[in-house]
């Protein structure tokens, strides 16, 4: 059974929004995609190497 992506809502400062918007435009990706990437990347660097391969296999 395949797991579906989940949606969340967050509140961020104006300055963070501007930085994310600029970076997403520079990278040619949506802000949502950039935020998901940054969150996953941050979490992957916190787990043990053995866990990281299976933790976010949909990547």
mmCIF file as gemmi writes it, N, C-alpha and C atoms, coordinates in Angstrom:
data_model
loop_
_atom_site.group_PDB
_atom_site.id
_atom_site.type_symbol
_atom_site.label_atom_id
_atom_site.label_alt_id
_atom_site.label_comp_id
_atom_site.label_asym_id
_atom_site.label_entity_id
_atom_site.label_seq_id
_atom_site.pdbx_PDB_ins_code
_atom_site.Cartn_x
_atom_site.Cartn_y
_atom_site.Cartn_z
_atom_site.occupancy
_atom_site.B_iso_or_equiv
_atom_site.pdbx_formal_charge
_atom_site.auth_seq_id
_atom_site.auth_asym_id
_atom_site.pdbx_PDB_model_num
ATOM 1 N N . UNK Axp A 1 ? 0.828 -1.178 0 1 0 ? 1 A 1
ATOM 2 C CA . UNK Axp A 1 ? 0 0 0 1 0 ? 1 A 1
ATOM 3 C C . UNK Axp A 1 ? 0.881 1.253 0 1 0 ? 1 A 1
ATOM 4 N N . UNK Axp A 2 ? 0.677 2.107 -0.971 1 0 ? 2 A 1
ATOM 5 C CA . UNK Axp A 2 ? 1.488 3.312 -1.09 1 0 ? 2 A 1
ATOM 6 C C . UNK Axp A 2 ? 0.931 4.432 -0.212 1 0 ? 2 A 1
ATOM 7 N N . UNK Axp A 3 ? 1.809 5.106 0.477 1 0 ? 3 A 1
ATOM 8 C CA . UNK Axp A 3 ? 1.392 6.227 1.322 1 0 ? 3 A 1
ATOM 9 C C . UNK Axp A 3 ? 1.31 7.494 0.484 1 0 ? 3 A 1
ATOM 10 N N . UNK Axp A 4 ? 0.302 8.283 0.747 1 0 ? 4 A 1
ATOM 11 C CA . UNK Axp A 4 ? 0.102 9.532 0.024 1 0 ? 4 A 1
ATOM 12 C C . UNK Axp A 4 ? 0.756 10.685 0.79 1 0 ? 4 A 1
ATOM 13 N N . UNK Axp A 5 ? 1.262 11.684 0.069 1 0 ? 5 A 1
ATOM 14 C CA . UNK Axp A 5 ? 1.817 12.859 0.751 1 0 ? 5 A 1
ATOM 15 C C . UNK Axp A 5 ? 0.747 13.533 1.612 1 0 ? 5 A 1
ATOM 16 N N . UNK Axp A 6 ? 1.172 14.131 2.697 1 0 ? 6 A 1
ATOM 17 C CA . UNK Axp A 6 ? 0.272 14.823 3.612 1 0 ? 6 A 1
ATOM 18 C C . UNK Axp A 6 ? 0.502 16.33 3.52 1 0 ? 6 A 1
ATOM 19 N N . UNK Axp A 7 ? -0.552 17.098 3.723 1 0 ? 7 A 1
ATOM 20 C CA . UNK Axp A 7 ? -0.456 18.558 3.699 1 0 ? 7 A 1
ATOM 21 C C . UNK Axp A 7 ? -0.427 19.101 5.118 1 0 ? 7 A 1
ATOM 22 N N . UNK Axp A 8 ? 0.328 20.189 5.284 1 0 ? 8 A 1
ATOM 23 C CA . UNK Axp A 8 ? 0.345 20.908 6.552 1 0 ? 8 A 1
ATOM 24 C C . UNK Axp A 8 ? 0.291 22.406 6.263 1 0 ? 8 A 1
ATOM 25 N N . UNK Axp A 9 ? -0.059 23.168 7.266 1 0 ? 9 A 1
ATOM 26 C CA . UNK Axp A 9 ? -0.019 24.631 7.18 1 0 ? 9 A 1
ATOM 27 C C . UNK Axp A 9 ? 0.898 25.137 8.275 1 0 ? 9 A 1
ATOM 28 N N . UNK Axp A 10 ? 1.728 26.122 7.929 1 0 ? 10 A 1
ATOM 29 C CA . UNK Axp A 10 ? 2.612 26.727 8.921 1 0 ? 10 A 1
ATOM 30 C C . UNK Axp A 10 ? 2.551 28.241 8.779 1 0 ? 10 A 1
ATOM 31 N N . UNK Axp A 11 ? 2.946 28.926 9.826 1 0 ? 11 A 1
ATOM 32 C CA . UNK Axp A 11 ? 3.057 30.38 9.795 1 0 ? 11 A 1
ATOM 33 C C . UNK Axp A 11 ? 4.533 30.725 9.911 1 0 ? 11 A 1
ATOM 34 N N . UNK Axp A 12 ? 5.008 31.546 8.969 1 0 ? 12 A 1
ATOM 35 C CA . UNK Axp A 12 ? 6.413 31.958 8.958 1 0 ? 12 A 1
ATOM 36 C C . UNK Axp A 12 ? 6.482 33.48 8.898 1 0 ? 12 A 1
ATOM 37 N N . UNK Axp A 13 ? 7.622 34.018 9.26 1 0 ? 13 A 1
ATOM 38 C CA . UNK Axp A 13 ? 7.797 35.465 9.224 1 0 ? 13 A 1
ATOM 39 C C . UNK Axp A 13 ? 7.86 35.955 7.778 1 0 ? 13 A 1
ATOM 40 N N . UNK Axp A 14 ? 7.613 37.234 7.598 1 0 ? 14 A 1
ATOM 41 C CA . UNK Axp A 14 ? 7.689 37.848 6.28 1 0 ? 14 A 1
ATOM 42 C C . UNK Axp A 14 ? 9.081 37.647 5.677 1 0 ? 14 A 1
ATOM 43 N N . UNK Axp A 15 ? 10.119 37.811 6.507 1 0 ? 15 A 1
ATOM 44 C CA . UNK Axp A 15 ? 11.488 37.685 6.017 1 0 ? 15 A 1
ATOM 45 C C . UNK Axp A 15 ? 11.779 36.268 5.529 1 0 ? 15 A 1
ATOM 46 N N . UNK Axp A 16 ? 11.339 35.273 6.268 1 0 ? 16 A 1
ATOM 47 C CA . UNK Axp A 16 ? 11.552 33.88 5.851 1 0 ? 16 A 1
ATOM 48 C C . UNK Axp A 16 ? 10.795 33.612 4.557 1 0 ? 16 A 1
ATOM 49 N N . UNK Axp A 17 ? 9.586 34.121 4.457 1 0 ? 17 A 1
ATOM 50 C CA . UNK Axp A 17 ? 8.793 33.952 3.237 1 0 ? 17 A 1
ATOM 51 C C . UNK Axp A 17 ? 9.525 34.54 2.033 1 0 ? 17 A 1
ATOM 52 N N . UNK Axp A 18 ? 10.078 35.726 2.193 1 0 ? 18 A 1
ATOM 53 C CA . UNK Axp A 18 ? 10.803 36.37 1.094 1 0 ? 18 A 1
ATOM 54 C C . UNK Axp A 18 ? 12.022 35.557 0.67 1 0 ? 18 A 1
ATOM 55 N N . UNK Axp A 19 ? 12.766 35.031 1.634 1 0 ? 19 A 1
ATOM 56 C CA . UNK Axp A 19 ? 13.947 34.214 1.32 1 0 ? 19 A 1
ATOM 57 C C . UNK Axp A 19 ? 13.531 32.945 0.585 1 0 ? 19 A 1
ATOM 58 N N . UNK Axp A 20 ? 12.479 32.292 1.063 1 0 ? 20 A 1
ATOM 59 C CA . UNK Axp A 20 ? 11.996 31.071 0.412 1 0 ? 20 A 1
ATOM 60 C C . UNK Axp A 20 ? 11.488 31.356 -0.994 1 0 ? 20 A 1
ATOM 61 N N . UNK Axp A 21 ? 10.772 32.456 -1.153 1 0 ? 21 A 1
ATOM 62 C CA . UNK Axp A 21 ? 10.25 32.823 -2.467 1 0 ? 21 A 1
ATOM 63 C C . UNK Axp A 21 ? 11.388 33.07 -3.452 1 0 ? 21 A 1
ATOM 64 N N . UNK Axp A 22 ? 12.389 33.83 -3.036 1 0 ? 22 A 1
ATOM 65 C CA . UNK Axp A 22 ? 13.533 34.117 -3.91 1 0 ? 22 A 1
ATOM 66 C C . UNK Axp A 22 ? 14.266 32.827 -4.291 1 0 ? 22 A 1
ATOM 67 N N . UNK Axp A 23 ? 14.509 31.984 -3.294 1 0 ? 23 A 1
ATOM 68 C CA . UNK Axp A 23 ? 15.231 30.727 -3.574 1 0 ? 23 A 1
ATOM 69 C C . UNK Axp A 23 ? 14.428 29.808 -4.483 1 0 ? 23 A 1
ATOM 70 N N . UNK Axp A 24 ? 13.123 29.721 -4.259 1 0 ? 24 A 1
ATOM 71 C CA . UNK Axp A 24 ? 12.299 28.848 -5.105 1 0 ? 24 A 1
ATOM 72 C C . UNK Axp A 24 ? 12.303 29.337 -6.55 1 0 ? 24 A 1
ATOM 73 N N . UNK Axp A 25 ? 12.274 30.645 -6.74 1 0 ? 25 A 1
ATOM 74 C CA . UNK Axp A 25 ? 12.334 31.195 -8.098 1 0 ? 25 A 1
ATOM 75 C C . UNK Axp A 25 ? 13.687 30.919 -8.739 1 0 ? 25 A 1
ATOM 76 N N . UNK Axp A 26 ? 14.763 31.08 -7.971 1 0 ? 26 A 1
ATOM 77 C CA . UNK Axp A 26 ? 16.113 30.819 -8.487 1 0 ? 26 A 1
ATOM 78 C C . UNK Axp A 26 ? 16.297 29.356 -8.883 1 0 ? 26 A 1
ATOM 79 N N . UNK Axp A 27 ? 15.674 28.454 -8.137 1 0 ? 27 A 1
ATOM 80 C CA . UNK Axp A 27 ? 15.817 27.023 -8.397 1 0 ? 27 A 1
ATOM 81 C C . UNK Axp A 27 ? 14.754 26.487 -9.345 1 0 ? 27 A 1
ATOM 82 N N . UNK Axp A 28 ? 13.789 27.332 -9.732 1 0 ? 28 A 1
ATOM 83 C CA . UNK Axp A 28 ? 12.753 26.91 -10.668 1 0 ? 28 A 1
ATOM 84 C C . UNK Axp A 28 ? 11.816 25.859 -10.098 1 0 ? 28 A 1
ATOM 85 N N . UNK Axp A 29 ? 11.492 25.983 -8.823 1 0 ? 29 A 1
ATOM 86 C CA . UNK Axp A 29 ? 10.595 25.026 -8.193 1 0 ? 29 A 1
ATOM 87 C C . UNK Axp A 29 ? 9.552 25.794 -7.395 1 0 ? 29 A 1
ATOM 88 N N . UNK Axp A 30 ? 8.476 25.122 -7.056 1 0 ? 30 A 1
ATOM 89 C CA . UNK Axp A 30 ? 7.442 25.768 -6.251 1 0 ? 30 A 1
ATOM 90 C C . UNK Axp A 30 ? 7.955 25.956 -4.822 1 0 ? 30 A 1
ATOM 91 N N . UNK Axp A 31 ? 7.363 26.907 -4.128 1 0 ? 31 A 1
ATOM 92 C CA . UNK Axp A 31 ? 7.748 27.118 -2.742 1 0 ? 31 A 1
ATOM 93 C C . UNK Axp A 31 ? 7.402 25.892 -1.904 1 0 ? 31 A 1
ATOM 94 N N . UNK Axp A 32 ? 6.284 25.273 -2.198 1 0 ? 32 A 1
ATOM 95 C CA . UNK Axp A 32 ? 5.883 24.065 -1.481 1 0 ? 32 A 1
ATOM 96 C C . UNK Axp A 32 ? 6.927 22.967 -1.653 1 0 ? 32 A 1
ATOM 97 N N . UNK Axp A 33 ? 7.387 22.773 -2.886 1 0 ? 33 A 1
ATOM 98 C CA . UNK Axp A 33 ? 8.395 21.755 -3.158 1 0 ? 33 A 1
ATOM 99 C C . UNK Axp A 33 ? 9.7 22.078 -2.445 1 0 ? 33 A 1
ATOM 100 N N . UNK Axp A 34 ? 10.098 23.335 -2.465 1 0 ? 34 A 1
ATOM 101 C CA . UNK Axp A 34 ? 11.326 23.744 -1.785 1 0 ? 34 A 1
ATOM 102 C C . UNK Axp A 34 ? 11.223 23.498 -0.285 1 0 ? 34 A 1
ATOM 103 N N . UNK Axp A 35 ? 10.107 23.883 0.317 1 0 ? 35 A 1
ATOM 104 C CA . UNK Axp A 35 ? 9.927 23.688 1.76 1 0 ? 35 A 1
ATOM 105 C C . UNK Axp A 35 ? 9.942 22.206 2.123 1 0 ? 35 A 1
ATOM 106 N N . UNK Axp A 36 ? 9.282 21.384 1.329 1 0 ? 36 A 1
ATOM 107 C CA . UNK Axp A 36 ? 9.282 19.94 1.583 1 0 ? 36 A 1
ATOM 108 C C . UNK Axp A 36 ? 10.705 19.392 1.491 1 0 ? 36 A 1
ATOM 109 N N . UNK Axp A 37 ? 11.443 19.827 0.471 1 0 ? 37 A 1
ATOM 110 C CA . UNK Axp A 37 ? 12.829 19.392 0.307 1 0 ? 37 A 1
ATOM 111 C C . UNK Axp A 37 ? 13.678 19.801 1.506 1 0 ? 37 A 1
ATOM 112 N N . UNK Axp A 38 ? 13.568 21.059 1.926 1 0 ? 38 A 1
ATOM 113 C CA . UNK Axp A 38 ? 14.373 21.549 3.043 1 0 ? 38 A 1
ATOM 114 C C . UNK Axp A 38 ? 14.04 20.827 4.346 1 0 ? 38 A 1
ATOM 115 N N . UNK Axp A 39 ? 12.77 20.571 4.591 1 0 ? 39 A 1
ATOM 116 C CA . UNK Axp A 39 ? 12.37 19.842 5.797 1 0 ? 39 A 1
ATOM 117 C C . UNK Axp A 39 ? 12.906 18.411 5.784 1 0 ? 39 A 1
ATOM 118 N N . UNK Axp A 40 ? 12.729 17.723 4.663 1 0 ? 40 A 1
ATOM 119 C CA . UNK Axp A 40 ? 13.22 16.342 4.565 1 0 ? 40 A 1
ATOM 120 C C . UNK Axp A 40 ? 14.731 16.287 4.709 1 0 ? 40 A 1
ATOM 121 N N . UNK Axp A 41 ? 15.426 17.21 4.045 1 0 ? 41 A 1
ATOM 122 C CA . UNK Axp A 41 ? 16.882 17.241 4.095 1 0 ? 41 A 1
ATOM 123 C C . UNK Axp A 41 ? 17.362 17.48 5.524 1 0 ? 41 A 1
ATOM 124 N N . UNK Axp A 42 ? 16.718 18.391 6.21 1 0 ? 42 A 1
ATOM 125 C CA . UNK Axp A 42 ? 17.071 18.673 7.599 1 0 ? 42 A 1
ATOM 126 C C . UNK Axp A 42 ? 16.85 17.449 8.486 1 0 ? 42 A 1
ATOM 127 N N . UNK Axp A 43 ? 15.732 16.782 8.312 1 0 ? 43 A 1
ATOM 128 C CA . UNK Axp A 43 ? 15.432 15.599 9.123 1 0 ? 43 A 1
ATOM 129 C C . UNK Axp A 43 ? 16.357 14.436 8.799 1 0 ? 43 A 1
ATOM 130 N N . UNK Axp A 44 ? 16.717 14.279 7.544 1 0 ? 44 A 1
ATOM 131 C CA . UNK Axp A 44 ? 17.616 13.189 7.162 1 0 ? 44 A 1
ATOM 132 C C . UNK Axp A 44 ? 18.989 13.339 7.802 1 0 ? 44 A 1
ATOM 133 N N . UNK Axp A 45 ? 19.425 14.562 7.995 1 0 ? 45 A 1
ATOM 134 C CA . UNK Axp A 45 ? 20.73 14.784 8.602 1 0 ? 45 A 1
ATOM 135 C C . UNK Axp A 45 ? 20.709 14.617 10.113 1 0 ? 45 A 1
ATOM 136 N N . UNK Axp A 46 ? 19.538 14.47 10.71 1 0 ? 46 A 1
ATOM 137 C CA . UNK Axp A 46 ? 19.424 14.253 12.151 1 0 ? 46 A 1
ATOM 138 C C . UNK Axp A 46 ? 19.377 12.778 12.525 1 0 ? 46 A 1
ATOM 139 N N . UNK Axp A 47 ? 19.026 11.895 11.587 1 0 ? 47 A 1
ATOM 140 C CA . UNK Axp A 47 ? 18.882 10.475 11.906 1 0 ? 47 A 1
ATOM 141 C C . UNK Axp A 47 ? 20.183 9.737 11.654 1 0 ? 47 A 1
ATOM 142 N N . UNK Axp A 48 ? 20.294 8.566 12.24 1 0 ? 48 A 1
ATOM 143 C CA . UNK Axp A 48 ? 21.473 7.732 12.029 1 0 ? 48 A 1
ATOM 144 C C . UNK Axp A 48 ? 21.533 7.299 10.569 1 0 ? 48 A 1
ATOM 145 N N . UNK Axp A 49 ? 22.727 7.144 9.998 1 0 ? 49 A 1
ATOM 146 C CA . UNK Axp A 49 ? 22.853 6.751 8.587 1 0 ? 49 A 1
ATOM 147 C C . UNK Axp A 49 ? 22.065 5.5 8.218 1 0 ? 49 A 1
ATOM 148 N N . UNK Axp A 50 ? 21.967 4.523 9.096 1 0 ? 50 A 1
ATOM 149 C CA . UNK Axp A 50 ? 21.224 3.295 8.788 1 0 ? 50 A 1
ATOM 150 C C . UNK Axp A 50 ? 19.739 3.578 8.626 1 0 ? 50 A 1
ATOM 151 N N . UNK Axp A 51 ? 19.212 4.54 9.363 1 0 ? 51 A 1
ATOM 152 C CA . UNK Axp A 51 ? 17.797 4.885 9.287 1 0 ? 51 A 1
ATOM 153 C C . UNK Axp A 51 ? 17.465 5.755 8.086 1 0 ? 51 A 1
ATOM 154 N N . UNK Axp A 52 ? 18.399 6.564 7.629 1 0 ? 52 A 1
ATOM 155 C CA . UNK Axp A 52 ? 18.096 7.564 6.612 1 0 ? 52 A 1
ATOM 156 C C . UNK Axp A 52 ? 17.643 6.967 5.286 1 0 ? 52 A 1
ATOM 157 N N . UNK Axp A 53 ? 18.123 5.798 4.925 1 0 ? 53 A 1
ATOM 158 C CA . UNK Axp A 53 ? 17.747 5.194 3.644 1 0 ? 53 A 1
ATOM 159 C C . UNK Axp A 53 ? 16.287 4.76 3.627 1 0 ? 53 A 1
ATOM 160 N N . UNK Axp A 54 ? 15.777 4.338 4.748 1 0 ? 54 A 1
ATOM 161 C CA . UNK Axp A 54 ? 14.397 3.842 4.789 1 0 ? 54 A 1
ATOM 162 C C . UNK Axp A 54 ? 13.406 4.869 5.319 1 0 ? 54 A 1
ATOM 163 N N . UNK Axp A 55 ? 13.891 5.904 5.943 1 0 ? 55 A 1
ATOM 164 C CA . UNK Axp A 55 ? 13 6.873 6.587 1 0 ? 55 A 1
ATOM 165 C C . UNK Axp A 55 ? 12.136 7.63 5.589 1 0 ? 55 A 1
ATOM 166 N N . UNK Axp A 56 ? 12.719 8.093 4.485 1 0 ? 56 A 1
ATOM 167 C CA . UNK Axp A 56 ? 11.99 8.867 3.482 1 0 ? 56 A 1
ATOM 168 C C . UNK Axp A 56 ? 12.194 8.243 2.109 1 0 ? 56 A 1
ATOM 169 N N . UNK Axp A 57 ? 11.725 7.039 1.941 1 0 ? 57 A 1
ATOM 170 C CA . UNK Axp A 57 ? 11.976 6.298 0.705 1 0 ? 57 A 1
ATOM 171 C C . UNK Axp A 57 ? 11.253 6.869 -0.502 1 0 ? 57 A 1
ATOM 172 N N . UNK Axp A 58 ? 10.275 7.763 -0.328 1 0 ? 58 A 1
ATOM 173 C CA . UNK Axp A 58 ? 9.544 8.332 -1.464 1 0 ? 58 A 1
ATOM 174 C C . UNK Axp A 58 ? 10.305 9.448 -2.143 1 0 ? 58 A 1
ATOM 175 N N . UNK Axp A 59 ? 11.42 9.813 -1.623 1 0 ? 59 A 1
ATOM 176 C CA . UNK Axp A 59 ? 12.201 10.929 -2.114 1 0 ? 59 A 1
ATOM 177 C C . UNK Axp A 59 ? 12.677 10.779 -3.494 1 0 ? 59 A 1
